[in-house]
Amino acid sequence: MATTLRGLFDTRRDAEMTVERLVQEHGIDRADILIAAAGPSNTAGERVAGADAKAGELSSATRSDAKLDGPIEVAVDIEDANKAASVRESITEFGKAA
């Protein structure tokens, strides 16, 4: 029986890091991972980080246009109950369980 694990992330970077962890360390197919705004508004998270902080790789200018309207949710369906605990740990490394 599948269980859906969800995490909430303050930054897009943290959500992306979690997805990479799920794919690379747990072998989860990217198609099985959902990334979306946790609320009704489009959002880059609640804090500026990563690519949202800099205007470009060669630029030192900071950006102030990131849409910060709430957390980002990452959800994944897990079939293997034994794997669920380690996946949950990966989610909570960068975010909080939802």
Summary of the structure (lengths in Angstrom):
residues: 98
radius of gyration: 14.5
end to end distance: 19.5
largest distance: 49.4
contacts: 287
relative contact order: 0.34
helix: 36%
strand: 27%
